[in-house]
Amino acid sequence: MIDSHEALEAVVRHAVELEDDYDGIAPTVTALTTCGDTALVPRLREALDRFLDEGNFYGRDLIAGIWAGIDGTAALPVLLRASARDLGDDQDSLQAEIIELLHADRATGRRVVRDFATSEKPELRRVGLWALGFVIEAQDVELLTPAMTDADPEVRSLAVGLIPDPAGNDTAFEALVLAVRDPDERVRASAASRLGHTGRNDAVAPLVAHAADPTPRVRSVVAYALGRLGSHQATPALRRLLRDPDRHVGATAAEALGSVGGPAAVDTLLVLAADDDPKLRVQAAKALAKAADSDPRVAPQLTMLARDGEAEVRAATLSGLASAEGMPTDRRRLLIELADDPDPVVRQRVAVVARHLAPDVAPDILHRYTHDPDQTLRRLAAKALDGLATPTAR
């Protein structure tokens, strides 16, 4: 049986002086965490306040862990307030304690974090919304909808990311439609991404309306979201985004056109595939495989791209085939054809995607690659072989 008060003072001294490593104090911390002595709470509060004021996140985490062990969910408000104080660290240990308390008593945890999420102080609202994400329920849409118009942009961004079931809840969906007009680009980007995952056809129009957003980040997310929705109504907007001055936006729009598919989208991608600029052909190579099932012109074009004079384009063709959800009929043949490509960049890409594109021949190709002159290729092949659950791989 330990003297809990003396043990706590030892932990405080350790956190202040940092003369010993954690291994030396660990048994004492464990003993305190399991001692159940609630008489320590006043001293724990005093120590925690000290470490927060001093910016000592190591001491904060030690005290928070002990307090959570002694007081259980009753310590949750204290830990949330501690988390609301930014000491410049990642808070991994502290947040893990909070999450464990939320899971241990979900009902109590929900009451606490909902109170924090509606606090008058923005830093408490932020930590409350973050914690609510671990115990979110459908009815929380009533709390999150007003939070999406909060004065604090971080609160709005958190609320957008958390709002439940925008695919099936019209209130949540309309809140996202409004949020995509937010003055903060983080909020707009988050709202656009959520709209893209709804699968709702009525999400296309509000996204298209923001395809000319002033920030490349949002335009890129809009392009991605439109690709996720897969509606042909998005094709004109994606064709405009393809010519965006930001290259990343254009590349995202190209992949989105592949996801949308259909003659109009494929027409555009075929023009890219014939461009003199190899970077544009790379975009086409990555995107066209996604549209393989929607247009018969895609398969022969992929064959041409797999034989392009630029190694970067040939490698991108393999990447496109690997990312396509469908099963382009020629992907096995193209992989085998490129397995002996003279450029190591292409062979490296073969090593990465072989298991996915042609699992029956992948072991033979990868074993051969373990003797390739290219060191990077040998390493990639060995790693891929380790992941193969076949007798050949052993």
C-alpha positions in Angstrom: 0.0 0.0 0.0 1.5 3.3 -1.0 1.4 6.7 0.7 -0.7 8.3 -2.1 0.1 11.9 -1.0 3.8 11.3 -0.9 3.7 9.4 -4.2 1.9 12.3 -5.8 4.5 14.7 -4.6 7.1 12.5 -6.1 5.4 12.6 -9.5 5.1 16.4 -9.3 8.8 16.7 -8.5 9.6 14.4 -11.3 7.6 16.5 -13.8 9.2 19.7 -12.6 12.8 18.6 -12.4 12.8 16.0 -15.2 16.0 14.5 -13.7 14.8 11.0 -14.2 13.3 9.3 -17.2 9.7 8.0 -17.1 10.7 4.4 -16.4 11.8 5.4 -12.9 8.5 7.1 -12.0 6.2 4.7 -14.0 5.4 2.3 -11.1 4.4 5.3 -8.9 2.2 6.7 -11.6 0.5 3.3 -12.1 -0.1 2.9 -8.4 -1.6 6.4 -8.1 -3.8 5.8 -11.1 -5.4 2.7 -9.5 -5.4 3.8 -5.8 -8.9 5.3 -5.9 -7.9 8.0 -3.4 -10.3 10.9 -4.2 -8.7 12.9 -1.4 -5.9 13.7 -3.8 -8.2 15.7 -6.1 -7.5 19.1 -4.6 -3.8 18.6 -5.0 -4.2 17.2 -8.5 -6.1 20.3 -9.4 -3.4 22.5 -8.0 -0.7 20.6 -9.8 -2.6 20.6 -13.1 -3.2 24.3 -12.9 0.5 24.8 -12.3 1.6 22.8 -15.2 -0.9 24.4 -17.5 0.4 27.9 -16.5 4.0 26.8 -16.9 3.3 25.3 -20.3 4.6 21.9 -19.0 2.6 19.5 -21.1 4.5 16.5 -19.8 3.4 17.3 -16.3 -0.1 18.0 -17.5 -0.3 14.6 -19.1 1.0 12.8 -16.0 -1.5 14.5 -13.7 -4.4 14.1 -16.2 -3.8 10.4 -16.4 -3.7 10.0 -12.6 -6.8 12.1 -12.2 -8.7 10.1 -14.8 -7.8 6.9 -13.1 -8.9 8.0 -9.7 -12.0 10.0 -10.6 -13.2 8.3 -13.8 -15.7 10.2 -15.9 -16.0 12.9 -13.2 -12.6 14.0 -14.3 -13.8 14.6 -17.9 -14.6 18.3 -17.6 -11.2 19.0 -16.1 -9.4 17.1 -18.8 -11.4 18.9 -21.5 -10.6 22.3 -20.0 -6.9 21.3 -19.9 -7.2 20.3 -23.6 -8.6 23.7 -24.4 -5.3 25.3 -23.3 -2.9 25.2 -26.2 0.6 24.4 -24.9 2.0 23.8 -28.4 2.0 20.0 -28.3 0.0 17.4 -30.2 -1.9 16.3 -27.0 -1.8 12.7 -28.0 -1.7 11.4 -24.4 -4.2 13.8 -23.0 -6.7 13.2 -25.9 -6.3 9.4 -25.4 -7.3 9.8 -21.8 -10.4 11.8 -22.8 -11.4 9.3 -25.5 -11.1 6.4 -23.0 -13.4 8.3 -20.5 -15.9 8.9 -23.3 -16.0 5.3 -24.2 -16.2 4.1 -20.6 -19.4 6.1 -20.0 -20.9 7.2 -23.2 -24.1 8.7 -21.7 -22.3 10.9 -19.2 -19.6 11.8 -21.7 -22.2 13.0 -24.2 -23.8 15.3 -21.6 -20.5 16.8 -20.7 -19.2 17.4 -24.2 -22.5 18.8 -25.4 -22.3 21.3 -22.6 -18.8 22.2 -23.7 -19.9 22.4 -27.4 -22.4 25.1 -26.5 -20.1 27.1 -24.1 -19.8 30.8 -24.5 -16.0 30.4 -24.8 -14.8 29.5 -28.3 -11.9 27.4 -27.0 -14.3 25.3 -25.0 -16.7 25.0 -27.9 -13.8 23.7 -30.0 -12.7 21.0 -27.6 -16.4 20.1 -27.0 -17.1 19.6 -30.6 -13.9 17.6 -31.1 -14.8 15.3 -28.2 -18.4 15.0 -29.5 -17.1 13.4 -32.6 -16.3 10.2 -30.5 -19.9 9.9 -29.2 -21.8 11.5 -32.0 -25.5 10.6 -32.6 -28.1 11.5 -35.2 -29.9 13.9 -32.9 -26.8 16.0 -32.6 -27.7 17.6 -35.9 -29.7 20.1 -33.8 -26.6 21.2 -32.0 -24.3 21.2 -35.0 -26.5 23.1 -37.4 -26.2 26.4 -35.4 -22.5 25.7 -34.8 -22.0 25.9 -38.5 -22.7 29.6 -38.4 -20.6 30.2 -35.3 -18.4 33.3 -35.1 -15.3 31.1 -34.8 -14.2 29.6 -38.1 -12.6 26.6 -36.4 -15.9 25.8 -34.6 -17.7 26.0 -38.0 -15.1 23.7 -39.6 -15.5 21.2 -36.8 -19.2 21.3 -37.0 -19.2 20.7 -40.8 -16.9 17.7 -40.4 -19.2 16.2 -37.7 -22.7 16.8 -38.9 -24.4 13.4 -39.1 -26.1 11.8 -42.1 -26.2 14.6 -44.6 -27.2 12.0 -47.2 -30.4 11.1 -45.4 -31.1 14.2 -43.3 -32.3 17.2 -45.3 -31.6 19.7 -42.5 -28.0 18.5 -42.3 -27.7 18.6 -46.1 -29.0 22.1 -46.4 -26.6 23.2 -43.7 -23.7 21.9 -45.8 -25.0 23.7 -48.8 -24.9 27.0 -46.8 -21.5 26.1 -45.4 -19.9 25.8 -48.9 -20.4 29.6 -49.1 -18.6 30.3 -45.8 -16.0 33.1 -45.8 -13.3 30.7 -44.4 -11.8 28.5 -47.1 -11.3 25.6 -44.6 -15.0 25.5 -43.9 -15.9 25.7 -47.6 -13.4 22.9 -48.4 -14.8 20.7 -45.7 -18.4 21.4 -46.7 -17.6 20.6 -50.4 -16.0 17.4 -49.4 -18.9 16.3 -47.3 -21.3 17.1 -50.1 -19.3 14.9 -52.4 -19.8 12.0 -50.1 -23.5 12.3 -49.8 -24.2 10.6 -53.1 -27.1 13.0 -53.6 -27.8 14.3 -57.1 -28.9 17.6 -55.7 -25.4 18.2 -54.3 -24.1 18.7 -57.9 -25.6 22.2 -58.4 -24.2 23.8 -55.2 -20.8 22.4 -55.9 -20.9 23.5 -59.5 -21.8 27.0 -58.3 -18.5 27.1 -56.4 -16.3 25.7 -59.1 -14.9 29.2 -59.5 -14.0 29.6 -55.8 -11.2 32.1 -55.4 -8.9 29.6 -53.7 -7.3 26.6 -55.5 -7.8 24.4 -52.4 -11.5 24.8 -52.6 -11.7 24.4 -56.4 -9.7 21.2 -56.1 -12.0 19.8 -53.4 -15.0 20.8 -55.5 -13.6 18.9 -58.5 -12.9 15.8 -56.3 -16.4 16.0 -54.8 -18.0 16.2 -58.3 -16.1 13.2 -59.3 -17.3 11.3 -56.2 -20.9 12.1 -57.2 -20.3 10.8 -60.7 -23.1 12.8 -62.3 -22.8 13.8 -66.0 -24.3 17.2 -65.0 -20.9 18.0 -63.6 -19.0 17.5 -66.9 -19.1 21.1 -68.1 -17.8 22.5 -64.8 -15.1 19.8 -64.7 -14.0 20.7 -68.2 -13.6 24.3 -67.1 -11.6 23.3 -64.1 -9.4 21.2 -66.3 -8.0 24.5 -67.6 -7.5 25.9 -64.1 -4.3 27.9 -63.7 -3.5 25.7 -60.7 -2.0 22.5 -62.0 -3.3 20.4 -59.0 -6.9 21.6 -59.6 -6.6 20.6 -63.3 -5.2 17.2 -62.4 -8.0 16.6 -59.9 -10.6 17.7 -62.5 -9.1 15.2 -65.0 -9.5 12.3 -62.5 -13.0 13.5 -61.7 -13.9 13.4 -65.4 -12.7 9.8 -65.5 -15.0 9.0 -62.5 -18.0 10.7 -64.2 -17.3 8.9 -67.5 -19.6 9.1 -70.5 -18.9 10.4 -74.1 -18.5 14.1 -73.2 -16.0 13.4 -70.4 -14.1 10.8 -72.5 -14.0 13.3 -75.4 -12.1 15.7 -73.2 -9.7 13.1 -71.8 -8.9 11.9 -75.3 -7.9 15.4 -76.3 -5.6 15.5 -73.2 -4.2 12.1 -74.2 -3.1 13.4 -77.6 -1.5 16.7 -76.2 2.1 17.4 -76.8 2.6 18.2 -73.1 3.5 14.9 -71.3 2.1 16.3 -68.0 -1.3 16.5 -69.7 -1.0 13.0 -71.0 -0.1 11.9 -67.5 -3.4 13.4 -66.3 -5.3 11.5 -69.1 -3.5 8.3 -68.3 -4.5 8.4 -64.7 -8.1 9.3 -65.5 -9.1 7.3 -68.5 -9.1 3.9 -66.8 -11.9 5.1 -64.5 -14.0 5.6 -67.6 -13.2 2.2 -69.2 -16.7 0.8 -68.7 -18.4 3.9 -70.1 -16.9 4.2 -73.5 -15.3 1.7 -75.9 -12.7 4.2 -77.1 -10.9 4.0 -73.7 -9.3 0.6 -74.0 -7.3 1.3 -77.2 -6.3 4.7 -75.9 -4.9 3.1 -72.7 -2.9 0.8 -74.9 -1.4 3.8 -76.7 -0.6 5.5 -73.4 1.1 2.4 -72.1 3.4 2.7 -75.1 3.9 6.4 -74.9 7.5 7.7 -75.4 7.6 9.3 -72.0 8.2 6.9 -69.1 6.1 9.1 -66.8 3.1 8.6 -69.0 3.6 4.8 -69.1 3.9 4.7 -65.3 0.8 6.9 -64.9 -1.2 4.5 -67.1 -0.5 1.7 -64.5 -1.5 4.0 -61.7 -4.8 4.8 -63.4 -5.5 1.1 -64.0 -4.8 0.3 -60.3 -7.1 3.1 -59.0 -10.0 2.2 -61.3 -12.9 0.6 -59.5 -14.0 -1.4 -62.5 -12.0 -4.2 -64.2 -10.5 -2.8 -67.4 -10.1 -5.9 -69.5 -6.6 -5.1 -70.8 -5.0 -4.3 -67.5 -3.3 -7.7 -67.0 -1.9 -7.6 -70.5 -0.6 -4.0 -70.1 1.1 -4.9 -66.8 2.9 -7.8 -68.4 3.9 -5.7 -71.3 5.3 -3.0 -69.1 7.0 -5.4 -66.7 10.2 -5.4 -68.9 10.1 -1.6 -69.6 13.6 -0.2 -70.1 12.9 2.6 -67.6 13.3 1.8 -63.9 10.5 4.3 -63.0 8.0 2.2 -65.0 9.2 -1.1 -63.5 9.0 0.4 -60.0 5.3 1.2 -60.7 4.8 -2.3 -61.9 6.2 -3.6 -58.6 3.8 -1.4 -56.6 0.6 -2.3 -58.6 1.3 -5.9 -59.8 -0.5 -7.6 -56.9 -3.6 -5.6 -57.7 -3.6 -5.7 -61.5 -2.4 -9.3 -62.1 -2.2 -11.3 -58.9 -1.6 -14.6 -60.8 1.7 -13.4 -62.4 2.8 -10.9 -59.8 5.0 -13.3 -57.8 7.0 -14.3 -60.8 7.5 -10.6 -61.8 8.4 -9.6 -58.3 10.9 -12.4 -57.8 12.6 -11.4 -61.0 12.7 -7.8 -59.9 14.6 -8.8 -56.7 17.7 -9.3 -59.0 17.1 -6.0 -61.0 20.1 -3.6 -61.3 17.9 -0.8 -59.8 18.2 -0.7 -56.0 14.9 1.0 -55.5 13.1 -1.6 -57.6 14.7 -4.5 -55.6 13.5 -2.9 -52.4 10.0 -2.4 -53.7 9.8 -5.9 -55.0 11.0 -7.4 -51.7 8.4 -5.4 -49.8 5.6 -6.5 -52.2 6.6 -10.1 -51.9 6.4 -9.9 -48.1 2.8 -8.9 -48.5 1.9 -11.8 -50.8 0.1 -14.6 -49.0 1.0 -17.3 -51.5 3.4 -20.2 -51.5 5.5 -18.5 -54.2 6.0 -15.5 -52.0 7.5 -17.6 -49.2 
